[in-house]
Amino acid sequence: MAKKNVQKCSFCGRPANMSEVLIPSATENDTFICAECADQIHDLLASYRHDTSSGLTKTADNSMTMESVPTPREIKEFLDKYVVGQEAAKRFLSVAVYNHYKRLSQPADDDVDIEKSNVIMVGPTGTGKTLLAKTIARLLDVPFTIVDATVLTQAGYVGEDIESLLTRLLQVADYDVKKAERGIVFIDEIDKIARKGDNPSITRDVSGEGVQQGLLKLLEGSIVNVPPQGGRKHPEQRMIQVDTKNILFICGGAFDGIEKKIAQRLNTHAVGYATNAKNKRVDRENFLEYVAPQDLKSFGLIPEIIGRLPILTHLEPLDRAALRNVLTEPKNAIIRQYQKLFEMDGVKLTFEPEALDLIVDTAVKNKLGARGLRGIVEQVMMDSMFEIPKSKVKKLNVTRDYVAEKLSTAKIDTITE
């Protein structure tokens, strides 16, 4: 009895019964490509087209050439599409990132050693610190991870080891060490690991000053043994060596109360009247504008870690006008996101200006910042998102009365006269 000829993929050899579908060649008999290989080719093409369209050409070792790195002005223009306001922070961040990747393209035999441009951003919650870092990583198409400093402790104590920062970066880079070594790590809530007093403690501060000491080697640049699965739960795992000298670290924190430290340094007061001509020039509504490294030291960061974060910038508190723009202006504006969600159900969603004003007033009244806007809109739209998919509604216009009604049932005192 003749053996039946089994159809299989000409690329990977996968038989027909192990593939979703085999696509035949238009010119050759018994030549097929499986759906899995077709998907891989599609992904490779998409990646190639993204890199060439954005101007980021890469070498064989995943490094970017100097010609492919966007200029500071181009970086800022990209940030403007996603982040409202914060002009000073955008300029500082754009220059720091540009200089960092210029440093990476520096020839190995150059006798001038350019130091890292690690960044620290100071600003109230909800002003865009995390969004700025995310948007930068999206533009450069490099591995990016966000870690919360509050969960870190010194090695040997309950909590996450400091090396877990790099474990997450490795995971994002699919454990490609060379790729991870050119990534960006955003350390959020850096102010929460400040030591409790301005004087060094004689006792161990394992979640504060101890973590700062542990971060020094990562920020400055050294070869670190990283557990691929993180933590001490798998002591038998083989460590991966990662060189942090080319990893850009961006730190952010609210530093709640640092205004008092700045006011003391400026020889004025956060409350009261200025006493001389120099102090009268100080913008007493925004002391963060004058933040300096010595203020971070007074707050509780150790001098060594401040020295390894040479780029210090601040983010402005968002006023009512800025919050209004956050709702509608950026490419990924909150209102646009909800309109897209409803559009996928065949519903056209519109908001009256007075409805948007009430949402903004709610955020201002409760001091929620830009991050709180999403939660407010979610409260307003929850019932509609639940009911509409099964209904025949094709249009929904959100009015001020509708917003007020939904927020009142959510037990939020939001109605402003």
N, C-alpha and C positions, 0 to 999 in steps of 0.2 A: 504493500500500500504506500503510495507516494506521500511524503511529508508535506503538510500544508505550509505554504510560505507565509510567515507572520510579518505583518506590516509593523515597522518601527521608525522612530525618528532618525533621520540621517545625520543629525547634529550630535545628539546625546545617546542614541541607541535605545531610548525608552520605548517599550512595546505599546501597542494601541490600547491594551486593556489597563495600562497604568497612566494614561493621559486623558485629559478632558476631551481632546479632539486631535486628530492628525490632519494637518493641512497639506494637500498634495501639491507637487510642483506643476506648473503650467506647461513645462516643456519636457520634463524627464519622467518616465514611468518608474514606479516603485521608489520615488524620492519624496520624502515627507518631512515636515517640521512640526513638532508637538507644540501644544498651547503654552507649556511651561517655558520652552526655549524662545517662543515668540514674545512672551512677557518680558523675559530677561533682555532681549534685544531692544524692546520698546523702552525699558528703563535706561539702558545704556545710551540710547539715542537722546532720550529726554535729558539725561545728565550732561551729555556732550553739548546739546543745543543750549542748555541753561548757561554752561560755563562760557561758551563762545559769545552768546548774546549779551551777557553781563560784562564781557571783557576780561574775565578771570581765566587766563590761560595757565595751565599747570604743567609742571615737569613730571618726570617719571616717579619721583619720590613724594608727590603730592604737594610740593612747595610751590608758591606763587612767584612768578617773576615780577620785577619791579614795574615793568610796563603794564602789568595787569591790575595793579593796586589802584583803586580810585583815589583821586586827590581829596584833600580835606573839604574843598568846596562841593565836590560831587557827593561825598559822604553826607555832608550836612543837608544837601538838597534831597537826598534819599530819606534822611531822618524827618525832614519837614513834611513828607507825605504821610507819616504815621504818628508823629508826636507834635502836639500843639504847644507853641511857646518854647520856653527854656532855651533861649538863644545862646546864653553864655555856656551852659552845659553842653549843648550841641557842638559849639566851636571847640571847646576844650577836648571833648571826646573824639571829635573828628581828627584833630591834630595828633592826639595821643595814639590813636589807632594807625594813622598813616605813618607816623614815626616808628611805631612798633614793627610794621611790615617792611619798612625801609631797612630796619635793623636786621630782619630775617634774610633780606637779600644781600646783605653785606658780605663781601668775599671773606673766606676763612683766614686768608693771610694778611688781612688789613691790620695795621698796627694800632688803629684807634678803636677801642672797645666801647661801643655805644651801650649804655645801660638801659634796662627795661623801663617802659613808660606805664607802669601800673597806675590805676586810677582809683580815687576814692570820691564818691558823690555824697553830699550831705543835703538832705531835704526832707520835708514832711511826708508822711505816708500819702500815697495816691497821687504823687506829682510826676511819675513817669520814669523812675530810676530803672526798674526792671525792664520796662518797655524800650528804653534807649539801648540797653545792652542787647536785648533780643533782636532789635532791628538792625544793629550793627552786624551781628552774627549772620542774619539772613542775607545781608548785602554781600558779605565776604564769602558766604557758603563754607564756613569752617565749623568744626565741632563746637558746640556750645552747651553749657550746663549751668543750672542755677542751684546753689546750695544755701541752706539756712545755717548761719553761724550758731544759732541758739542750740542746735542739737549736738554740737561738737564738744568733746571733752578730751583731756589728755589721755594718752594711751594707758590702758590698764584700768580705766574707770568705766562705769556704766555710761553708755552713749555711743556716738559714732566717733571713730578715730579720725584725725585730721586727714589721713591719707585717703579717706572715703571720697573726698572732693575729686581726686583723680580717678577713682574707680568709676564714678558716674561719667566722667569725661571719656574714659575708655569705652564704656558701654555705648555712648552716643556715637563714637567713632568706629563701632563694630570691632573693637579690640585691635584696631590698626594703630600701633604705637606711634609711628612717624606722623600720622595724621593728627592724633591726639596731642602731640607735642607742639602743634601749631594752632591749638584751639584757644577758646576764651572761656574763663570761669568767672561767673558772677557770684560773689559772696554777699548775700543779703543779710540784713540785721547785724552788720558788723559792730554797731554801737552796743549790742547786747552782751558782747564779751569784754566790755570795758571793765577795768578793775574798780572796785567799790570806792576806793579813796585815791587821792593823788600820790600818796606815799606807797612804796612797794610793801606788799604784805609779808609778814613773817610766817604766815600759814599758807598752805596750798590753796590756790584759787583755781580748781581744776577745770571749771567751765568758763573762766574769764581770762585772767592774766596767763594762766597755763596754756590756754588755746592760742593766745597771741604769740607766746614764745614758740609754740609748735608750728605756727604759720610762717615764721620767719624764713625757714629753709625753702618752703614752697615759693614764696613771693620773690626771694632773691634769685633763686635758680640753683637747683642741685639735683642729683640723681636720687630718686625716691623709690623704695620698694613698695609696690602697690598690690594689695590683695585683689585679685580679679573679681571675687564675689563679695568683697567688702567685709570689714569688721573682723571679729575674733571667733565667729561661729564656725569657721572652716579652717582650723589651724593646720591641716595637712595640705592646703592649697599652695601651689607654686607661685611665688611672687613675680610680678612683672616690673621691670625697671623702667621708670619714666623720667626723662630729663625735663625739668620745669623751666629751664632758662629761656625757652621760646614761647611759653604759655603766658598769655596776657590775662592778668587778674584785674577785675573791676569790682570794687567794693562799694556797697551802698548802705546807708542807714539814716534813720530819722533824727538821731541824736537829740531826743526830746529834752529840752532844758538847756541846750548849749547856748541859747541866746543870752542867758544870764552871764555865762563865762565871757562871751564876746563883749557884752555891755561893760563888764568889769574891766576888761583890757582896754576898752575905748574910754575909760574913765567917765562913764555915764551910767544911766540906769535904764532898765527896761520899762520902768514906770516913772513918770515925773517929767520935769522940764530940763532941757540942756542948760548948762551954766556958762559955756563960752562959745566963741565963734566957731571953733573947730567942731565941737559937738553938734552945733546947729546944722552942720552940713551932713550929719549922719541920718540916714533914712531909718527912723525909729520904728517903722512898720515892718522892716525886713532886715533884721540884724544878720541873717545868714549871708547876706551879700558881702559881709566883712570877715567871714570865717577864715581862720589862719591855722597853720599847724599847731601853734601853741595852745589854741582852743581845744583841739583834739586831745592834746596831752592833758590839759586840765580836766577834760571830760573822763579820761581814764584809759586812753590808748597809750601804750608804752612808746618811748621815743624811737626804738629800733623799728617797730612796725610802721610808724609814721614816715620814717626815712625810706622805707621800701615802697611807699605809695606816694611818689613825688608829684603826681598830678592831682591837685585838690580843686574841686569845683562844687558849686551849690546849685540847687534847684529852687526856683521861686514857688512860693505858695500859689496855688491856682485861684484866681479871683472868679467872680461870677461870669464874666465875659469869656474867660478861658474855658471854664467848664461847659458853657453853652457851645463853644466850638468843638470841644471834645466829643459831644453828642453827635455832631453832624459832619464835621469837616474832614477828618483823616480818611485815608482809603479804607481802613478797617473800623470806621466810626461805629459806635454802638447801635445807633438807629439804622444804619445800613446793614448791619448784621441781622437785625430782626426783620428788616424788609426782605432780605434774602431768604430767611427762614420761612416767612409767609409766602414768598413767591414760589418756593418749592412745593407748596400746597395749592398753588394757583390762585393766591389771594394777593391783591394789591393793598399794601399797608401804607397809610399816610398819617402824619402827625401835624396838628395845628400848632402854630408858634406858641400860643398860650399854654398848650399842654407841655411843650418842651421847657417853657419858663418855669412851670410849677415843679417839674422834675429837678431842674437846676436849683431852684429855691430850697427844695427838700435836702439836696446834698449839701448846700451851703449851711442851712440851719443846723444840720446834724454833724457838720464838720467831717464829711465822709471822703472828700477829695474825689478824684476821677475814678478811683477804684469802686467807690460806692455807687456811682451812676448806674453801673451794670445791674447791681442788686435792686435798685429802685425800679428800673425799667422791667426787670424780671417780675417784680411784684405786680406791676401794672398789667403786664401782658399774660400772666399765668393762666387766667381763666379763658382768655381767647385762644391761647395755644392749646388748651385742653379741649375746647369745644369745637373749634373751627374745622379741624381735619375731617370730621364726619358730617359736617354741615354743607350746605350749598352756597355759603357766603363767598362772594368773589371780591368784595371790597370792604375794608375796615378803616374808618377815619377816627383817630384818637383825639378826643377833645379834652379841654381842661377839666370839665365836670367828670368825664370818665376817669381821668387820672386821680382826681380828688376822691372819687367814690372807691376806687380800688385800693388806694393807700389808706383810707379810713378803715376799711374792713381788715387791713393788714395790721391794725393797731399802731399806726404811725401817725403822730400828730403833725401833719404836713401842710395843712391848708393855710396859705398866707394871704392876707388881705391886700 
